[in-house]
């Protein structure tokens, strides 16, 4: 799991979470740290694109106002539609 600096607190709960390395004050990042940050960003952008596409259906983008026990079913249908759309391209 990758994330940005907003996920710093997850490290103690999720052992497989990674955050980008911040630039130290009055210093620069090393080439390996820059490379690692770029790899994490490339992973994260794919996930963010999926989140954006799911929010278009407004099940995650807004308050869910229907029956709670149907939420999982509807979310799975939306995920299936998105996966089907991916298979077409």
C-alpha positions as CSV (number, residue, x, y, z in Angstrom):
1,X,0.0,0.0,0.0
2,X,1.4,3.4,-0.9
3,X,0.4,6.8,0.2
4,X,1.4,10.3,0.6
5,X,2.3,12.2,3.8
6,X,-1.3,12.2,4.9
7,X,-0.9,8.5,5.7
8,X,2.1,8.8,8.1
9,X,0.1,7.4,11.0
10,X,-0.7,4.2,9.2
11,X,2.8,2.8,9.5
12,X,2.2,1.5,13.0
13,X,-1.1,-0.1,12.0
14,X,-0.3,-1.4,8.5
15,X,3.1,-2.9,8.2
16,X,3.0,-2.9,4.4
17,X,2.3,0.8,3.9
18,X,4.9,3.2,2.4
19,X,5.1,6.9,2.3
20,X,7.2,9.2,0.3
21,X,10.4,10.6,1.7
22,X,10.2,14.3,2.6
23,X,13.0,16.7,1.6
24,X,15.0,17.7,4.7
25,X,15.0,21.4,5.5
26,X,18.0,23.2,3.8
27,X,19.0,19.9,2.1
28,X,18.2,17.8,-1.0
29,X,17.0,14.3,-1.4
30,X,19.5,11.7,-2.7
31,X,19.0,10.2,-6.1
32,X,17.8,6.9,-4.6
33,X,15.2,8.7,-2.5
34,X,14.0,10.6,-5.5
35,X,13.7,7.4,-7.5
36,X,11.8,5.7,-4.6
37,X,9.4,8.6,-4.4
38,X,8.8,8.5,-8.2
39,X,8.1,4.7,-8.0
40,X,5.5,5.3,-5.2
41,X,3.9,8.1,-7.2
42,X,3.5,5.9,-10.2
43,X,1.8,3.2,-8.1
44,X,-0.4,5.7,-6.4
45,X,-1.6,7.5,-9.5
46,X,-3.1,4.3,-10.9
47,X,-5.1,3.8,-7.7
48,X,-6.2,7.5,-7.7
49,X,-7.5,7.1,-11.2
50,X,-9.6,4.2,-10.1
51,X,-10.9,6.2,-7.2
52,X,-11.8,9.0,-9.5
53,X,-13.7,6.7,-11.9
54,X,-15.7,5.2,-9.0
55,X,-16.5,8.6,-7.6
56,X,-18.1,9.4,-11.0
57,X,-20.9,7.0,-10.0
58,X,-21.2,9.1,-6.8
59,X,-21.4,6.1,-4.4
60,X,-18.1,7.2,-2.8
61,X,-18.1,10.9,-3.8
62,X,-21.2,11.8,-1.8
63,X,-23.3,10.6,1.1
64,X,-24.9,7.3,0.5
65,X,-28.6,7.7,1.1
66,X,-30.1,4.3,0.3
67,X,-30.4,1.1,2.3
68,X,-27.1,0.2,4.0
69,X,-27.4,-3.5,3.4
70,X,-27.4,-2.8,-0.4
71,X,-24.2,-0.7,-0.3
72,X,-21.9,-3.6,-0.8
73,X,-24.0,-5.0,-3.7
74,X,-24.1,-1.6,-5.5
75,X,-20.4,-1.0,-5.0
76,X,-19.6,-4.5,-6.4
77,X,-21.8,-3.7,-9.4
78,X,-20.0,-0.5,-10.0
79,X,-16.6,-2.2,-9.7
80,X,-17.7,-4.8,-12.2
81,X,-18.8,-2.2,-14.6
82,X,-15.5,-0.4,-14.3
83,X,-13.6,-3.7,-14.8
84,X,-15.7,-4.5,-17.8
85,X,-14.9,-1.1,-19.3
86,X,-11.2,-1.7,-18.7
87,X,-11.5,-5.0,-20.6
88,X,-12.9,-3.3,-23.6
89,X,-9.9,-1.0,-24.1
